Amino acid sequence: MSVLVVTAARDYADEVAERAAALGISPDGRAGTVTAGSGLPGFEPGWVADGAAVEALVLAFSMLIGCMRARIGTTGESDPVTEDLFIGITAELEKQSWMFQAENRG
């Protein structure tokens, strides 16, 4: 399951960077820049129990989905292409979140 999350994150990072470039924005995809601007909680270094890791991911997904839904709302009329990209990303985030939530219940 985690491989799917990593693959989706990489794919969507590329798509968002390409969209930003198409809009004339020079994206800064360095890990430190992305992390600092994400607003998401960090993960502690070292070993983490499976259940705690899943709970942390579910929280991060929830926060990120909320941010994405807000961005969908602000881009709709001004930039429908970006809105469509954000809708696709949010749908994938919701699917991944649901799968991790189901894993945590199981």
Steps between C-alpha positions, in 0.01 A plus 500: 500500500779746586655451156176628346512812719861572405432445130190722507690773690782498246262505205289782640808699602611489137155599375472792743852619410416481128179694558683765703759535225223534241363789707840666511582399858839348571424213740741427785466127561786460744400280793576768759295762317204268453511381861529851643202626300273199534342577836490127568634345820844342477587141576734413781824332391556137584279196534125557530241233577279410206181633657662832593640541149160435345334746741757766408437441129122518545541833681732633228257387228211669680687829529622486141154417364361803685768724345438358154123553527563864592728539198239341274256765619737786423609386154166403346403811309844649446682185383287195418803300379670532838169430673471176302853399601419573865178297479691199366764527771236535771313194375820295523577637848150408616539148362839453669365643825207260495733204441721596796197557721372154407843355579497662842157352580594154379 
